[in-house]
Amino acid sequence: MDGHTVGVVGGGILGLAVARELTRRFADIRVVVLEKEDRIAAHQTGHNSGVVHAGIYYRPGSLKAELCARGRALMREFCREHDLPYDECGKLVIAVDREEMGRFDALERTATANGVPGLRRIGPDEIKDVEPHARGIAALHSPRTAITDYPAVARQLARDVESAGGVVRLSTAVTDVHRAGRGSRIQLATGAGVEHVDHLVVCAGLHADRLGRRADGQEDPRIVPFRGEYLRVADAKRDLVRGMVYPVPDPRYPFLGVHFTRRVDGSLEIGPNAVLALDREGYDVRPGLRLADAAATLAHPGFWRMARTHWRTGARELRGSLSKRAYLRAARRYVPDIGPADVVRAGAGVRAQAVARDGSLVDDFVVVSRDGVTSVRNAPSPAATSSLAIAEHVVGAMGRMS
């Protein structure tokens, strides 16, 4: 790849991590990051919970399991090298009744197989030692689960790219991708003109399907956006949770359930839920509607197949979105002393969830490489945790193409 120009579409944490890895691995290439917004980390990177996951949930042997473990170690090292926040405040995954114990036991086996550092199973008394205001009959304690500031990480990645001679272009939306023929240079249409590159990496997040389809011609999977809404706990109650308190997740879904998460600024949040989003970039407290995004979701056959299977869960999540009391009903099973009067709505994130044509929710990371184009087609949580390791994986695949 020496002497080539590599274009990276997307100025979130993943695109910037890939660009940085390219500058580190190849001395004689030109790297250009193209970001449509006027700032980096404007979308998923800037609207997530800041958790650095330890690998509890992911199917052993999957890309998620492998890259989360590697990514957590790299993120810890990166934050310490650059004096960025990194707080191993720990996590409890709590079972509150006997009906959950089958899922709890299975989760423990998964976490153990993934080598989650320091993991231990504890009972009610030890739950109180770790989180005095939490309740449950059993918990998995992950002391190395951490929190960080991912937008700050992204800004440092951008500085690293630029200091190595790369370019980060803001307010440069890629609107189309053309190629005259196999092996020819790739032409990117942008609002600022045409950019020619020899290799292209698409890390477009919420628009991964749209740009990926233009770049590699593949229709599947499609992105169905899910809005994750947060509540912020009042200062008077925020110290009732020291670290993180999570429920035992339902393995049928790639969502972890409403949970308590401490932020690096000391605040405490509850969330996110998972409600169908009608705007791929709708981060306001009130849900938005973008007709093109809603139409794309409704036109996807996989969405309707998914909806028929999971409509009851969707209805329950919608009730929580409309009512703080309903939202907190699940959360108070774990920390009952925080009620509706103790929280305010605190904005939202939007998860780019890939859904296959058959209606299945794509769980693992999906990276497609072909003929000079690498598209990251599915990179939900723990993508931020795994970003530096995903970058190694992506750049490795590109090296095999060259």
C-alpha positions as CSV (number, residue, x, y, z in Angstrom):
1,M,0.0,0.0,0.0
2,D,3.0,2.3,0.0
3,G,2.4,5.5,-1.9
4,H,-1.3,5.0,-1.9
5,T,-4.1,7.3,-0.7
6,V,-6.5,5.8,1.8
7,G,-9.8,7.5,2.4
8,V,-11.7,6.9,5.7
9,V,-15.4,7.9,5.7
10,G,-16.5,8.7,9.3
11,G,-15.0,10.9,12.0
12,G,-16.3,8.9,14.9
13,I,-14.1,6.9,17.2
14,L,-13.9,3.9,14.9
15,G,-13.0,5.8,11.7
16,L,-10.4,7.8,13.6
17,A,-8.9,4.7,15.2
18,V,-8.6,3.1,11.7
19,A,-6.9,6.2,10.3
20,R,-4.5,6.3,13.2
21,E,-3.7,2.6,12.8
22,L,-3.0,3.2,9.1
23,T,-0.5,5.9,9.9
24,R,1.2,3.7,12.4
25,R,1.4,0.6,10.2
26,F,2.2,2.2,6.8
27,A,4.9,4.9,6.6
28,D,4.4,5.9,3.0
29,I,0.6,6.4,2.6
30,R,-1.6,9.4,2.6
31,V,-4.6,9.1,4.9
32,V,-7.7,11.3,4.6
33,V,-10.6,11.2,7.0
34,L,-13.9,12.6,5.6
35,E,-16.5,13.6,8.2
36,K,-19.8,15.2,7.2
37,E,-20.3,17.2,10.5
38,D,-18.4,20.3,11.6
39,R,-16.9,18.3,14.5
40,I,-15.7,14.8,15.2
41,A,-17.5,12.4,17.4
42,A,-20.9,14.0,16.6
43,H,-23.0,10.9,16.5
44,Q,-22.7,7.5,18.3
45,T,-19.3,8.3,19.8
46,G,-20.7,11.4,21.4
47,H,-23.9,10.0,22.7
48,N,-23.1,6.7,24.4
49,S,-22.7,5.8,28.1
50,G,-18.9,5.9,28.2
51,V,-18.5,2.3,29.4
52,V,-15.4,0.3,28.7
53,H,-16.7,-3.2,28.6
54,A,-14.8,-6.2,30.0
55,G,-16.4,-8.8,27.7
56,I,-19.1,-10.4,29.9
57,Y,-21.8,-10.7,27.2
58,Y,-20.3,-11.8,23.9
59,R,-20.4,-15.3,22.4
60,P,-17.0,-16.9,22.9
61,G,-15.1,-17.1,19.7
62,S,-17.0,-14.2,18.1
63,L,-15.3,-11.0,16.8
64,K,-17.0,-9.1,19.6
65,A,-15.5,-11.4,22.3
66,E,-12.0,-11.3,20.7
67,L,-11.9,-7.6,19.9
68,C,-13.5,-6.4,23.1
69,A,-10.8,-8.2,25.2
70,R,-8.0,-6.8,23.1
71,G,-9.7,-3.4,22.8
72,R,-10.2,-2.9,26.5
73,A,-6.5,-3.4,27.1
74,L,-5.6,-1.0,24.3
75,M,-8.1,1.6,25.5
76,R,-6.7,1.5,29.0
77,E,-3.2,1.9,27.7
78,F,-4.2,4.7,25.3
79,C,-6.0,6.7,28.1
80,R,-3.1,6.4,30.5
81,E,-0.6,7.4,27.8
82,H,-2.6,10.6,27.0
83,D,-3.8,11.4,30.5
84,L,-7.5,10.8,29.6
85,P,-10.1,9.8,32.1
86,Y,-10.2,6.0,32.8
87,D,-12.0,4.9,36.0
88,E,-12.3,1.2,36.8
89,C,-15.4,1.8,38.9
90,G,-16.6,-1.8,38.3
91,K,-20.0,-3.3,37.4
92,L,-22.5,-5.6,39.0
93,V,-24.8,-7.7,36.8
94,I,-27.6,-8.6,39.3
95,A,-30.3,-11.3,39.3
96,V,-33.2,-10.3,41.5
97,D,-35.3,-13.4,41.4
98,R,-35.1,-17.2,40.8
99,E,-36.6,-17.0,37.3
100,E,-33.4,-15.2,36.1
101,M,-31.0,-17.7,37.4
102,G,-30.9,-19.9,34.3
103,R,-29.8,-16.8,32.2
104,F,-27.5,-15.7,35.0
105,D,-25.7,-19.1,35.1
106,A,-25.3,-19.0,31.3
107,L,-24.0,-15.5,31.4
108,E,-21.4,-16.5,34.0
109,R,-20.2,-19.4,31.7
110,T,-19.9,-16.9,28.8
111,A,-18.0,-14.4,30.9
112,T,-15.7,-17.0,32.3
113,A,-15.0,-18.4,28.8
114,N,-14.1,-14.9,27.6
115,G,-11.6,-14.5,30.5
116,V,-13.2,-11.4,32.0
117,P,-10.5,-10.1,34.4
118,G,-11.3,-10.4,38.1
119,L,-14.8,-11.8,37.6
120,R,-16.5,-13.3,40.6
121,R,-20.0,-14.5,41.6
122,I,-21.3,-13.0,44.8
123,G,-24.4,-13.3,47.0
124,P,-26.7,-10.8,48.6
125,D,-24.4,-9.7,51.4
126,E,-21.5,-9.1,49.1
127,I,-23.8,-7.2,46.7
128,K,-24.3,-4.8,49.6
129,D,-20.5,-4.5,50.2
130,V,-20.0,-3.4,46.6
131,E,-23.2,-1.4,46.1
132,P,-24.9,-0.7,49.5
133,H,-28.2,0.5,47.9
134,A,-28.6,-2.3,45.4
135,R,-30.6,-5.5,45.9
136,G,-30.5,-9.0,44.4
137,I,-30.1,-12.7,45.1
138,A,-26.8,-13.1,43.1
139,A,-24.5,-10.9,41.0
140,L,-21.5,-11.1,38.8
141,H,-18.9,-8.5,39.9
142,S,-16.6,-7.2,37.1
143,P,-14.2,-4.9,38.9
144,R,-12.3,-4.0,35.7
145,T,-15.3,-2.7,33.8
146,A,-14.5,1.0,33.4
147,I,-15.8,4.4,32.3
148,T,-14.0,6.9,30.0
149,D,-14.7,10.0,27.9
150,Y,-15.0,8.7,24.3
151,P,-15.3,12.1,22.6
152,A,-12.0,13.0,24.3
153,V,-10.5,9.8,23.1
154,A,-11.7,10.6,19.5
155,R,-10.2,14.1,19.7
156,Q,-6.8,12.6,20.7
157,L,-7.0,10.1,17.9
158,A,-7.6,12.9,15.4
159,R,-4.6,14.7,16.8
160,D,-2.5,11.6,16.4
161,V,-3.7,11.2,12.8
162,E,-2.8,14.8,12.0
163,S,0.6,14.7,13.8
164,A,1.5,11.7,11.6
165,G,0.7,13.7,8.4
166,G,-2.9,12.6,7.9
167,V,-5.8,14.9,7.2
168,V,-9.1,15.2,9.0
169,R,-11.6,17.1,6.8
170,L,-14.8,18.3,8.6
171,S,-18.0,19.4,6.9
172,T,-17.2,17.0,4.0
173,A,-20.1,14.7,3.4
174,V,-19.4,11.8,1.0
175,T,-22.5,11.5,-1.2
176,D,-21.5,8.8,-3.6
177,V,-18.8,6.3,-4.5
178,H,-17.7,5.5,-8.1
179,R,-15.2,3.3,-9.7
180,A,-14.4,3.0,-13.4
181,G,-13.5,-0.6,-13.2
182,R,-11.8,-3.3,-11.0
183,G,-8.4,-2.1,-9.8
184,S,-9.0,1.6,-10.8
185,R,-9.0,4.4,-8.3
186,I,-12.1,5.1,-6.2
187,Q,-13.8,8.4,-6.8
188,L,-15.7,10.0,-3.9
189,A,-18.3,12.7,-4.5
190,T,-18.4,15.2,-1.7
191,G,-20.0,18.6,-1.1
192,A,-16.5,20.1,-1.4
193,G,-15.6,18.4,-4.7
194,V,-14.2,15.0,-5.8
195,E,-11.7,13.0,-3.8
196,H,-9.7,10.2,-5.4
197,V,-8.4,7.3,-3.3
198,D,-6.7,4.0,-3.9
199,H,-8.3,2.3,-0.9
200,L,-11.5,3.2,1.0
201,V,-12.7,2.4,4.5
202,V,-16.3,3.1,5.3
203,C,-17.0,3.6,9.1
204,A,-20.2,5.5,8.6
205,G,-22.1,4.2,11.7
206,L,-25.7,5.2,11.4
207,H,-25.4,5.4,7.7
208,A,-23.2,2.3,7.2
209,D,-25.8,0.6,5.0
210,R,-26.3,3.5,2.7
211,L,-22.6,4.3,2.1
212,G,-21.6,0.7,2.3
213,R,-24.1,-0.2,-0.4
214,R,-22.6,2.5,-2.7
215,A,-19.1,1.3,-1.9
216,D,-19.4,-2.5,-2.1
217,G,-22.8,-3.1,-3.7
218,Q,-24.1,-5.3,-0.9
219,E,-27.7,-4.7,0.1
220,D,-27.7,-6.7,3.4
221,P,-27.6,-6.0,6.3
222,R,-29.6,-2.8,6.7
223,I,-29.5,-0.4,9.6
224,V,-32.6,-0.1,11.7
225,P,-31.9,2.7,14.2
226,F,-32.9,2.3,17.9
227,R,-33.1,5.3,20.1
228,G,-31.7,4.9,23.6
229,E,-33.0,7.4,26.1
230,Y,-31.3,8.3,29.4
231,L,-32.5,9.7,32.7
232,R,-30.1,11.7,34.9
233,V,-30.2,11.2,38.7
234,A,-30.4,14.3,40.9
235,D,-27.2,15.2,42.7
236,A,-28.8,14.4,46.0
237,K,-29.2,10.7,45.0
238,R,-26.3,10.2,42.5
239,D,-24.0,8.6,45.2
240,L,-26.5,5.8,45.8
241,V,-24.6,3.9,43.0
242,R,-20.8,3.8,43.2
243,G,-20.2,2.3,39.8
244,M,-22.5,0.4,37.5
245,V,-25.5,-1.8,38.1
246,Y,-26.9,-3.9,35.3
247,P,-29.7,-6.4,34.9
248,V,-29.3,-9.9,33.5
249,P,-29.8,-9.4,29.8
250,D,-32.3,-11.3,27.6
251,P,-30.1,-13.3,25.2
252,R,-32.6,-12.9,22.4
253,Y,-31.7,-9.2,22.0
254,P,-28.4,-7.4,21.6
255,F,-29.5,-4.8,24.1
256,L,-28.3,-4.9,27.8
257,G,-31.4,-3.5,29.5
258,V,-31.9,-0.3,31.4
259,H,-29.0,0.1,33.9
260,F,-27.3,2.6,36.2
261,T,-24.0,4.1,34.9
262,R,-21.7,6.5,36.6
263,R,-20.1,9.1,34.2
264,V,-16.5,10.5,34.4
265,D,-17.9,13.9,35.5
266,G,-19.4,12.2,38.6
267,S,-23.0,12.2,37.4
268,L,-25.2,9.1,37.4
269,E,-27.5,8.1,34.5
270,I,-30.1,5.4,34.1
271,G,-30.6,3.9,30.6
272,P,-30.6,3.4,27.8
273,N,-33.9,1.8,26.7
274,A,-34.3,0.7,23.1
275,V,-37.1,2.3,21.1
276,L,-37.4,2.4,17.3
277,A,-36.0,5.7,16.0
278,L,-37.6,7.5,13.2
279,D,-34.6,9.8,12.9
280,R,-31.1,8.3,12.6
281,E,-29.7,11.5,14.2
282,G,-32.4,12.3,16.7
283,Y,-30.6,13.0,20.0
284,D,-33.0,15.5,21.5
285,V,-35.0,14.8,24.6
286,R,-38.1,14.6,22.4
287,P,-38.0,12.0,19.6
288,G,-37.7,13.4,16.1
289,L,-39.0,12.4,12.7
290,R,-36.9,12.4,9.5
291,L,-39.1,11.1,6.6
292,A,-36.2,9.6,4.6
293,D,-35.0,7.6,7.7
294,A,-38.5,6.4,8.6
295,A,-39.3,5.4,5.0
296,A,-36.0,3.4,4.8
297,T,-36.9,1.5,7.9
298,L,-40.4,0.8,6.8
299,A,-39.3,-0.3,3.3
300,H,-36.9,-2.9,4.8
301,P,-38.6,-6.4,4.7
302,G,-36.3,-7.4,7.7
303,F,-37.9,-4.7,9.8
304,W,-41.4,-6.1,9.5
305,R,-40.2,-9.7,10.2
306,M,-38.3,-8.4,13.3
307,A,-41.4,-6.4,14.4
308,R,-43.7,-9.4,14.1
309,T,-41.3,-11.4,16.4
310,H,-40.6,-8.8,19.0
311,W,-43.6,-6.5,19.1
312,R,-44.4,-7.2,22.7
313,T,-40.9,-6.1,23.8
314,G,-41.2,-3.0,21.5
315,A,-44.5,-2.1,23.2
316,R,-43.0,-2.4,26.6
317,E,-40.0,-0.2,25.7
318,L,-42.4,2.4,24.2
319,R,-44.3,2.6,27.5
320,G,-41.1,3.3,29.3
321,S,-40.3,6.0,26.8
322,L,-43.6,7.8,27.4
323,S,-43.6,7.5,31.2
324,K,-40.8,8.1,33.6
325,R,-42.6,6.0,36.2
326,A,-42.9,3.0,33.7
327,Y,-39.2,3.5,32.7
328,L,-38.1,3.4,36.4
329,R,-40.2,0.3,37.2
330,A,-37.5,-2.0,35.9
331,A,-34.6,0.0,37.2
332,R,-36.0,0.2,40.7
333,R,-35.9,-3.6,41.0
334,Y,-32.2,-3.1,41.5
335,V,-31.9,0.2,43.3
336,P,-35.3,0.9,44.8
337,D,-34.3,4.2,46.5
338,I,-34.2,6.2,43.3
339,G,-37.7,7.1,42.1
340,P,-39.5,9.3,39.5
341,A,-39.0,12.5,41.6
342,D,-35.2,11.9,41.6
343,V,-34.6,11.9,37.8
344,V,-34.8,14.2,34.8
345,R,-34.7,13.3,31.1
346,A,-31.2,13.7,29.7
347,G,-31.2,13.3,26.0
348,A,-30.6,10.1,23.9
349,G,-28.3,8.2,21.7
350,V,-29.1,6.3,18.6
351,R,-27.8,2.8,18.0
352,A,-27.0,1.7,14.5
353,Q,-28.4,-1.9,14.7
354,A,-28.0,-4.1,11.6
355,V,-31.0,-6.2,10.7
356,A,-30.8,-8.9,8.1
357,R,-33.5,-9.5,5.5
358,D,-34.8,-12.4,7.4
359,G,-35.5,-10.1,10.4
360,S,-32.7,-11.4,12.6
361,L,-30.8,-8.8,14.7
362,V,-27.2,-9.0,13.6
363,D,-25.2,-9.4,16.8
364,D,-21.5,-9.6,15.9
365,F,-19.3,-7.1,14.2
366,V,-19.5,-7.3,10.4
367,V,-16.6,-6.1,8.3
368,V,-16.6,-6.7,4.5
369,S,-13.5,-6.3,2.4
370,R,-13.5,-6.5,-1.4
371,D,-11.5,-5.0,-4.2
372,G,-10.0,-2.1,-2.3
373,V,-13.0,-1.3,-0.2
374,T,-13.5,-2.2,3.4
375,S,-17.0,-1.5,4.9
376,V,-17.8,-1.8,8.6
377,R,-21.4,-2.8,8.2
378,N,-22.3,-3.5,11.8
379,A,-20.4,-2.1,14.8
380,P,-22.7,-1.7,17.8
381,S,-21.6,-1.9,21.4
382,P,-18.9,-2.7,22.4
383,A,-17.5,-0.9,19.3
384,A,-16.2,2.1,21.3
385,T,-14.4,-0.2,23.8
386,S,-13.1,-2.3,20.9
387,S,-12.3,0.5,18.5
388,L,-8.5,0.3,18.7
389,A,-8.7,-3.5,18.2
390,I,-11.3,-3.2,15.4
391,A,-8.8,-0.8,13.7
392,E,-6.1,-3.5,13.9
393,H,-8.5,-6.0,12.4
394,V,-9.7,-3.7,9.6
395,V,-6.2,-2.5,8.6
396,G,-5.0,-6.1,8.7
397,A,-7.7,-7.0,6.2
398,M,-6.7,-4.1,4.0
399,G,-3.1,-5.3,4.0
400,R,-4.2,-8.6,2.7
401,M,-6.1,-6.9,-0.1
402,S,-3.1,-4.9,-1.2
